[in-house]
Amino acid sequence: MKIFRSKYFFLFILFFTVLLFRMYFVTENFNNSEAYFHLRHINYILEEKSILYFDELSFGGKYVLYPHFFHIFMALFSLGNMFLLKFIPEFFLAGSVFLFYLIAKELSKNNKIVLFSCLIYSFTPLFLVLTTNVLSVYSLIVPLFLLAIYCFLKINERRVYLYGFMISVFLLGLTHISSFLLVGTSLLFTLMCISEDLILTKLKKEALFFCILIISFLLFITYHKVFFVQGLGLLFQNLDTVNFSIIADNNLVNLILLAGLLPIVLSLFAFYNCFFKKKSELVFLLSSLLLGILFLFVLGFMNIKDSLIYLTISFCLLSCYGLDFLLKYTEKFRWNKTKYFLVFLVILAFFMFSFYPSLYALDGVKPISSEKINDFLWLKRHSDSNDVVLSLENDGFIITAIANRRNVIDNDYLLAPNLNERKEDIKLLYKGWYLGNIKGLIEKYNIKWIYLPDELRVYGIEDLIYARNSDCFIQRGNFYEVVC
C-alpha cells in the first residue's frame, strides 16, 4: 500500500494520463505545415545519408539555415516510421513533467503543491495546442530547457549537474534559434542578482558565461551566411505579420485564457512574495526569463509561437511558488477553514481555466485536410520532377515534402530571394484579372501548376478570373495546369 501513497506513483500516473490525452488528439495528418518541413529533412537524412544544406525545391532553390540536431535525432530513433514520428514527440513532451517536478520541488517543499503544479503544467491549453499532433522541435527543446534550469540550480552540489548543464545548453544551441533566449536570460539574471544583492557562486557565474559563449558561437556557426548577407536583419526576421496569426485569430482575453489564467494569477503572487517578502534565486531566474522573452519579442528577436511556449512554461513554474505562498499566508487568518476554501477555489479554477479549455481548444484545432494531402499526392504522380507549383506560403512545405516538387514560396524566409516582391507577385497571381501581366509572372517563376487551396475563400477568391476563358490553363481538380 505504501507505493500507492508515493508521490512518484502519482507522478507516473500523471505522465501516462497526459501521454494518452495527447495521443487521443493525434490524427493521420499533422496540425500545421511546419511538421512537413521537418518530415522532409528527416526523410532526406534517411534516404541520402546526409544533411540537406541546399534545398532545390524551396523557393525554386535556396540554402537551408537551420540547426539539424532534431532531424538527426528523429531520423535515428524513428527510422522514418510515421507512428514513431508522431509518438516520440508526444512521449518527450509528456515526459517533461518529471523534469518540471524536479524544478518545482525547489520552489516548494509541499509535495501536494508540487504535484498540483505539475497537473497545471500538463494541461495548459495554449501549450497543448501548440505542441500536440505536430512534428515539433519543441519536443526536444522543452525537456532540454527544463534540464538546463534544474542542473543550474543544483550545479554546486555534484559535478554531474555541471556536466548536465553543459550538455543541455550545448544541445539547445544545436536544436533551435530560440536558444538565444538563454543568452538574454543569463545577462538579465546577472544584472538582477547584482541589483538585488543576491550572491552567485563562482561556479554559477562561470556556467552563465559558458551558456552565453557556447550558444552565441553555435548560432553564429549555423547562421553565419545570413549574418554576412543581412547583418542584424536576421534578428528581425520574425516581425512579419504571419507570426502574429495567433494574436489575430484570438483576442487578448482569449489568448490569456489559452495561456492559462490560473498560472498567470498565481505567478503574480510569486512575484509579490519574491520582490517584497522573501528573495528566491529561482524566481529571479524565471523573472529574468519572462523579461527576456518580452524584450526579445518586442524587438523581433523571437516569434510569437516561441515566445508563448516559453511564457507558459515560466508561468507554470512560478505558479508553484505562488500557490505555496498563498497557502502559507492563509494560516494567518482566524477562520480555520480558509485554507480548505482556497484549495477548493484553486481546484475549481483548474477545471474551469485549464482542463476544460484544453479539451475545447484541442477539439477545435483542425489538422491539414486529407483532401489537400491527396491533391499533392496526385500532383506527384501527374507532374514532372522539375515542375514549379504555386500555392500560398503555408502550403510550401507540404508541396516539397508530399509532392516533391518546387514551390514558389514557403515559410522558411532566411536568405529567400526577393521575399517581399515575391509575396506581392503571388497576390497578383491569385487576385489579378489581366492575362498579360499574369503571363509575365508565370514566366518569371517558371510556374507549371497553380493550386487553389480552400484558404483562398477567406479572401473571397473562388477561382482564377484570367483562367476562365483562356486556352493557356487547363483545370485538373483543384489545380490549374499552365500549357502555354
Wavefront OBJ file of the C-alpha trace (Angstrom):
o trace
v 0.000 0.000 0.000
v 2.965 2.281 0.528
v 3.607 2.647 -3.196
v 0.051 3.941 -3.788
v 0.725 6.793 -1.353
v 4.020 7.618 -3.029
v 4.395 10.932 -4.833
v 6.248 9.109 -7.608
v 3.276 6.819 -8.170
v 1.008 9.816 -8.802
v 3.674 11.386 -10.996
v 3.807 8.283 -13.206
v 0.015 8.174 -13.332
v 0.031 11.811 -14.467
v 2.650 11.046 -17.130
v 0.654 8.169 -18.626
v -2.585 10.180 -18.424
v -1.038 13.120 -20.276
v 0.536 10.803 -22.870
v -2.812 9.111 -23.549
v -4.521 12.518 -23.606
v -2.066 13.803 -26.200
v -2.222 10.637 -28.303
v -6.019 10.839 -28.361
v -5.753 14.065 -30.369
v -3.111 12.698 -32.766
v -4.599 12.336 -36.258
v -3.490 10.957 -39.597
v -2.209 14.359 -40.726
v -0.239 16.901 -38.718
v -1.832 20.121 -37.482
v 0.497 22.561 -39.230
v 2.729 22.796 -42.270
v 5.925 23.205 -40.210
v 5.749 19.485 -39.429
v 6.221 18.755 -43.135
v 9.392 20.855 -43.175
v 10.845 18.569 -40.505
v 9.438 15.478 -42.233
v 11.221 16.361 -45.481
v 14.571 16.791 -43.746
v 14.179 13.596 -41.714
v 13.347 11.567 -44.827
v 16.239 13.169 -46.717
v 18.685 12.116 -43.990
v 17.361 8.545 -44.108
v 17.421 8.344 -47.908
v 20.603 10.245 -48.752
v 22.560 9.616 -45.514
v 23.459 13.305 -45.409
v 22.005 16.647 -44.294
v 20.091 18.865 -46.716
v 22.031 22.136 -46.773
v 20.765 23.388 -50.142
v 17.119 22.718 -50.967
v 16.470 22.783 -54.713
v 12.703 22.714 -54.108
v 12.283 25.578 -51.614
v 11.752 28.922 -53.446
v 12.994 27.082 -56.508
v 16.362 26.645 -54.767
v 17.909 28.190 -51.633
v 20.224 27.430 -48.715
v 18.642 25.902 -45.636
v 19.900 27.601 -42.491
v 18.561 25.513 -39.618
v 20.173 23.512 -36.783
v 19.704 19.865 -37.775
v 20.153 18.065 -34.451
v 16.387 17.466 -34.160
v 16.247 15.988 -37.670
v 19.185 13.682 -36.986
v 17.713 12.624 -33.646
v 14.298 11.819 -35.114
v 15.810 10.028 -38.095
v 17.860 7.748 -35.816
v 15.051 6.951 -33.376
v 12.079 6.766 -35.757
v 13.739 5.388 -38.917
v 11.027 7.218 -40.833
v 8.166 5.240 -39.263
v 5.131 7.560 -39.235
v 3.757 6.204 -35.956
v 7.073 6.828 -34.200
v 7.327 10.287 -35.747
v 4.045 11.089 -34.018
v 4.594 9.119 -30.812
v 8.145 10.207 -29.898
v 7.362 13.970 -29.699
v 4.283 13.290 -27.555
v 6.304 10.939 -25.320
v 9.026 13.512 -24.712
v 6.580 16.352 -24.080
v 4.541 14.240 -21.653
v 7.770 13.028 -20.023
v 8.944 16.593 -19.458
v 6.629 16.594 -16.427
v 9.344 14.684 -14.499
v 11.843 17.497 -15.055
v 9.157 20.046 -14.242
v 8.545 18.205 -10.958
v 12.226 18.380 -10.001
v 12.318 22.146 -10.557
v 9.004 22.671 -8.757
v 10.450 20.867 -5.726
v 12.993 23.668 -5.482
v 10.137 26.177 -5.338
v 8.018 24.407 -2.717
v 8.643 21.694 -0.152
v 4.946 20.755 -0.121
v 4.604 17.648 -2.325
v 0.888 18.221 -2.873
v 1.521 21.702 -4.226
v 4.331 20.425 -6.425
v 2.163 17.651 -7.883
v -0.703 20.059 -8.441
v 1.600 22.463 -10.279
v 2.668 19.516 -12.478
v -1.020 18.997 -13.231
v -1.373 22.662 -14.228
v 1.691 22.390 -16.463
v 0.413 19.240 -18.165
v -2.960 20.783 -19.022
v -2.112 24.328 -20.031
v -4.378 24.933 -23.068
v -2.030 27.021 -25.215
v 0.952 24.739 -24.603
v -1.121 21.711 -25.639
v -2.490 23.441 -28.741
v 0.990 24.462 -29.933
v 2.691 21.113 -29.271
v 0.084 18.367 -29.825
v -0.079 16.463 -33.145
v 2.811 18.428 -34.610
v 6.254 17.172 -35.517
v 7.726 19.948 -33.427
v 11.303 20.749 -32.481
v 9.892 21.734 -29.069
v 9.555 18.070 -28.181
v 13.332 18.288 -27.650
v 13.639 21.939 -26.652
v 11.242 21.718 -23.677
v 12.989 18.773 -21.915
v 16.441 20.251 -22.618
v 15.330 23.670 -21.389
v 13.926 22.253 -18.132
v 17.028 20.089 -17.678
v 19.281 23.133 -18.088
v 17.338 25.063 -15.415
v 17.384 22.165 -12.942
v 21.080 21.423 -13.431
v 21.915 25.116 -12.992
v 20.070 25.202 -9.670
v 21.920 22.118 -8.400
v 25.246 22.851 -10.043
v 27.082 23.414 -6.749
v 26.034 20.094 -5.245
v 27.519 17.496 -7.572
v 29.725 17.560 -10.647
v 27.159 15.552 -12.627
v 24.884 18.608 -12.616
v 27.656 20.693 -14.154
v 28.014 18.168 -16.961
v 24.244 18.011 -17.345
v 24.032 21.784 -17.663
v 26.837 21.929 -20.229
v 25.358 19.128 -22.347
v 21.796 20.512 -22.274
v 22.958 24.035 -23.200
v 25.152 22.660 -25.988
v 22.290 20.588 -27.428
v 19.894 23.532 -27.204
v 22.301 25.561 -29.324
v 22.277 22.728 -31.885
v 18.487 22.459 -31.895
v 16.825 25.847 -32.407
v 17.474 29.563 -32.753
v 15.212 30.265 -29.746
v 18.077 29.026 -27.557
v 19.319 32.611 -27.945
v 16.784 33.333 -25.208
v 19.170 31.717 -22.713
v 21.786 34.318 -23.635
v 19.402 37.156 -22.856
v 18.150 35.414 -19.708
v 21.709 34.882 -18.425
v 22.553 38.558 -18.876
v 19.319 39.772 -17.255
v 19.660 37.305 -14.385
v 23.193 38.514 -13.669
v 22.047 42.145 -13.641
v 19.063 41.297 -11.436
v 21.256 39.471 -8.914
v 23.610 42.457 -8.751
v 20.737 44.914 -8.256
v 19.122 42.762 -5.537
v 22.420 41.927 -3.783
v 21.929 38.225 -4.457
v 25.325 36.496 -4.377
v 26.067 33.883 -7.033
v 28.756 31.272 -6.533
v 31.790 31.310 -8.773
v 30.677 28.093 -10.482
v 27.281 29.567 -11.361
v 28.908 32.699 -12.783
v 31.151 30.504 -14.936
v 28.129 28.421 -16.018
v 26.269 31.555 -17.125
v 29.314 32.751 -19.057
v 29.628 29.315 -20.694
v 25.941 29.469 -21.679
v 26.352 32.886 -23.306
v 29.537 31.895 -25.099
v 28.578 28.439 -26.412
v 25.091 29.345 -27.653
v 26.328 32.526 -29.356
v 29.091 30.514 -31.027
v 26.808 27.677 -32.192
v 24.162 30.039 -33.560
v 26.809 32.079 -35.370
v 28.187 28.902 -36.978
v 24.691 27.903 -38.099
v 23.562 31.306 -39.361
v 26.859 32.901 -40.393
v 25.796 33.099 -44.076
v 22.764 35.201 -43.292
v 24.743 37.356 -40.852
v 27.080 38.273 -43.695
v 24.165 38.939 -46.077
v 21.542 40.530 -43.805
v 23.501 41.562 -40.725
v 21.111 42.312 -37.875
v 18.233 41.732 -40.285
v 18.431 38.090 -39.219
v 17.250 39.014 -35.760
v 14.282 40.955 -37.080
v 13.019 38.242 -39.452
v 10.135 37.411 -37.128
v 8.431 40.796 -37.410
v 6.500 39.517 -40.415
v 2.737 39.639 -39.900
v 2.400 35.871 -40.369
v 3.949 35.383 -36.923
v 1.077 37.301 -35.341
v -1.534 34.868 -36.647
v -2.210 33.535 -33.151
v -2.967 37.043 -31.856
v -5.010 37.858 -34.962
v -7.144 34.727 -34.554
v -7.754 35.316 -30.829
v -8.463 38.491 -28.933
v -6.340 39.313 -25.913
v -8.827 37.824 -23.411
v -8.962 34.504 -25.280
v -5.182 34.462 -25.525
v -4.840 34.910 -21.746
v -7.367 32.148 -21.156
v -5.497 29.842 -23.511
v -2.186 30.661 -21.833
v -3.766 29.611 -18.512
v -5.468 32.133 -16.274
v -4.693 30.135 -13.112
v -0.874 30.010 -13.531
v -0.803 33.693 -14.521
v -2.701 34.751 -11.384
v -0.595 32.522 -9.115
v 2.569 33.918 -10.740
v 1.569 37.418 -9.627
v 1.609 36.236 -6.010
v 5.006 34.649 -6.658
v 6.385 37.984 -7.879
v 4.926 39.796 -4.896
v 6.441 37.373 -2.390
v 9.848 37.300 -4.076
v 10.362 41.021 -4.633
v 8.718 42.331 -1.447
v 8.990 39.493 1.071
v 11.468 36.668 0.583
v 14.075 36.651 -2.187
v 14.399 33.474 -4.256
v 17.170 32.778 -6.737
v 14.937 30.541 -8.873
v 12.140 33.123 -9.010
v 14.695 35.747 -10.044
v 15.866 33.353 -12.766
v 12.314 32.790 -14.016
v 11.610 36.529 -13.803
v 14.691 37.147 -15.956
v 13.359 34.554 -18.387
v 9.997 36.342 -18.628
v 11.665 39.719 -19.128
v 13.963 38.182 -21.710
v 11.006 36.736 -23.634
v 9.144 40.049 -23.669
v 12.266 42.028 -24.542
v 13.287 39.745 -27.418
v 9.727 39.512 -28.730
v 9.215 43.286 -28.772
v 12.498 43.731 -30.645
v 11.511 40.974 -33.080
v 14.210 38.534 -31.981
v 11.602 35.825 -31.210
v 8.363 34.968 -32.981
v 5.000 34.732 -31.256
v 4.908 30.919 -31.112
v 8.326 30.554 -29.460
v 7.508 33.327 -27.007
v 4.182 31.815 -25.939
v 5.642 28.357 -25.340
v 8.403 29.700 -23.093
v 5.945 32.004 -21.335
v 3.545 29.181 -20.444
v 6.378 27.069 -19.008
v 7.625 30.010 -16.932
v 4.165 30.866 -15.582
v 3.506 27.237 -14.662
v 6.758 27.066 -12.674
v 6.052 30.358 -10.919
v 2.532 29.196 -10.067
v 4.036 26.563 -7.775
v 5.823 29.242 -5.757
v 2.753 31.488 -5.765
v 0.439 28.730 -4.541
v 2.874 27.798 -1.779
v 2.936 31.435 -0.644
v -0.873 31.686 -0.653
v -1.399 28.535 1.401
v 1.130 29.651 3.994
v -0.471 33.090 4.102
v -3.928 31.614 4.856
v -2.540 30.224 8.115
v -2.646 33.806 9.473
v -6.411 34.005 9.067
v -8.638 33.426 12.087
v -11.104 31.282 10.173
v -9.510 27.832 10.245
v -11.364 26.778 7.082
v -9.715 29.447 4.912
v -7.031 27.066 3.699
v -9.574 24.454 2.582
v -11.693 27.095 0.912
v -8.627 28.305 -1.036
v -7.784 24.733 -2.080
v -11.365 24.284 -3.317
v -11.168 27.515 -5.344
v -7.815 26.556 -6.891
v -9.053 23.090 -7.889
v -12.228 24.609 -9.325
v -10.156 27.172 -11.239
v -8.005 24.353 -12.649
v -11.019 22.590 -14.150
v -12.577 25.844 -15.365
v -9.477 27.536 -16.816
v -7.085 24.664 -17.609
v -8.581 21.218 -18.079
v -11.868 22.077 -19.805
v -10.308 24.790 -22.057
v -7.640 22.229 -23.051
v -10.325 19.823 -24.248
v -12.214 22.591 -26.014
v -9.113 24.106 -27.639
v -7.648 20.807 -28.875
v -11.004 19.694 -30.210
v -11.176 22.918 -32.228
v -7.743 22.501 -33.842
v -8.087 21.131 -37.362
v -5.243 19.123 -38.929
v -4.114 19.565 -42.519
v -7.029 18.238 -44.558
v -6.743 14.836 -46.200
v -8.081 16.429 -49.376
v -5.057 18.714 -49.550
v -2.630 15.856 -48.902
v -4.348 13.754 -51.609
v -4.162 16.698 -54.016
v -0.391 16.876 -53.691
v -0.044 13.089 -53.878
v -1.992 13.282 -57.156
v 0.312 16.059 -58.336
v 3.357 13.923 -57.591
v 2.020 11.209 -59.924
v 0.890 13.518 -62.742
v 3.656 16.119 -62.971
v 7.320 16.235 -63.930
v 10.009 16.364 -61.258
v 11.156 19.845 -62.336
v 7.686 21.437 -62.331
v 7.113 24.541 -60.190
v 3.911 24.730 -58.130
v 2.272 27.952 -56.965
v 0.269 27.998 -53.735
v 0.046 30.022 -50.535
v 3.171 30.096 -48.375
v 1.636 27.802 -45.728
v 1.456 25.067 -48.372
v 5.096 25.419 -49.385
v 6.491 22.761 -47.042
v 3.677 20.344 -47.979
v 4.483 20.790 -51.687
v 8.140 19.885 -51.146
v 7.531 17.065 -48.635
v 4.482 15.347 -50.173
v 4.583 16.214 -53.881
v 8.394 16.520 -54.006
v 8.037 19.481 -56.348
v 9.457 23.001 -56.403
v 7.438 25.708 -54.641
v 7.350 29.440 -55.304
v 7.273 30.322 -51.596
v 7.206 28.733 -48.157
v 7.689 29.819 -44.531
v 11.489 29.455 -44.456
v 12.367 33.085 -45.109
v 16.100 33.084 -44.352
v 18.033 34.003 -47.498
v 14.809 33.803 -49.509
v 15.289 35.661 -52.827
v 13.253 38.870 -53.198
v 10.788 37.853 -50.493
v 8.571 40.967 -50.407
v 8.441 41.191 -54.190
v 7.552 37.503 -54.360
v 4.657 37.942 -51.910
v 3.216 40.804 -53.946
v 3.518 38.773 -57.150
v 1.650 35.857 -55.548
v -1.200 38.168 -54.528
v -1.448 39.374 -58.132
v -1.367 35.795 -59.466
v -4.421 34.918 -57.370
v -6.332 38.222 -57.445
v -5.319 39.571 -60.848
v -7.506 39.519 -63.937
v -5.343 40.842 -66.794
v -3.735 37.869 -68.553
v -0.859 39.894 -69.989
v 0.564 40.706 -66.565
v -0.112 37.182 -65.310
v 1.827 35.559 -68.172
v 4.864 37.645 -67.297
v 4.763 36.465 -63.671
v 4.259 32.847 -64.714
v 7.342 33.048 -66.921
v 9.257 34.872 -64.166
v 8.840 31.962 -61.731
v 8.511 29.244 -64.405
v 5.172 28.138 -62.898
v 3.612 24.967 -64.291
v 0.830 24.346 -61.742
v -1.383 26.759 -59.787
v -3.130 25.336 -56.713
v -6.421 26.691 -55.337
v -6.476 25.898 -51.603
v -9.623 26.310 -49.509
v -7.913 29.133 -47.576
v -8.385 31.402 -50.593
v -12.127 31.527 -49.909
v -11.394 33.565 -46.784
v -10.231 36.313 -49.155
v -13.275 35.861 -51.382
v -11.335 34.030 -54.129
v -13.235 31.082 -55.615
v -11.430 30.837 -58.947
v -8.799 32.466 -61.163
v -10.566 35.149 -63.218
v -7.995 35.184 -66.012
v -8.097 31.389 -66.431
v -11.824 31.061 -67.129
v -11.780 31.822 -70.862
v -8.139 31.171 -71.664
v -6.694 28.199 -73.550
v -3.446 28.573 -71.592
v -4.902 26.933 -68.475
v -6.448 23.507 -68.015
v -8.261 22.828 -64.734
v -7.455 19.496 -63.094
v -9.310 19.214 -59.808
v -8.003 21.949 -57.508
v -5.105 22.683 -59.852
v -4.687 24.745 -62.984
v -2.044 23.415 -65.374
v -0.239 26.058 -67.414
v 0.021 24.808 -71.004
v 1.239 27.889 -72.886
l 1 2 3 4 5 6 7 8 9 10 11 12 13 14 15 16 17 18 19 20 21 22 23 24 25 26 27 28 29 30 31 32 33 34 35 36 37 38 39 40 41 42 43 44 45 46 47 48 49 50 51 52 53 54 55 56 57 58 59 60 61 62 63 64 65 66 67 68 69 70 71 72 73 74 75 76 77 78 79 80 81 82 83 84 85 86 87 88 89 90 91 92 93 94 95 96 97 98 99 100 101 102 103 104 105 106 107 108 109 110 111 112 113 114 115 116 117 118 119 120 121 122 123 124 125 126 127 128 129 130 131 132 133 134 135 136 137 138 139 140 141 142 143 144 145 146 147 148 149 150 151 152 153 154 155 156 157 158 159 160 161 162 163 164 165 166 167 168 169 170 171 172 173 174 175 176 177 178 179 180 181 182 183 184 185 186 187 188 189 190 191 192 193 194 195 196 197 198 199 200 201 202 203 204 205 206 207 208 209 210 211 212 213 214 215 216 217 218 219 220 221 222 223 224 225 226 227 228 229 230 231 232 233 234 235 236 237 238 239 240 241 242 243 244 245 246 247 248 249 250 251 252 253 254 255 256 257 258 259 260 261 262 263 264 265 266 267 268 269 270 271 272 273 274 275 276 277 278 279 280 281 282 283 284 285 286 287 288 289 290 291 292 293 294 295 296 297 298 299 300 301 302 303 304 305 306 307 308 309 310 311 312 313 314 315 316 317 318 319 320 321 322 323 324 325 326 327 328 329 330 331 332 333 334 335 336 337 338 339 340 341 342 343 344 345 346 347 348 349 350 351 352 353 354 355 356 357 358 359 360 361 362 363 364 365 366 367 368 369 370 371 372 373 374 375 376 377 378 379 380 381 382 383 384 385 386 387 388 389 390 391 392 393 394 395 396 397 398 399 400 401 402 403 404 405 406 407 408 409 410 411 412 413 414 415 416 417 418 419 420 421 422 423 424 425 426 427 428 429 430 431 432 433 434 435 436 437 438 439 440 441 442 443 444 445 446 447 448 449 450 451 452 453 454 455 456 457 458 459 460 461 462 463 464 465 466 467 468 469 470 471 472 473 474 475 476 477 478 479 480 481 482 483 484
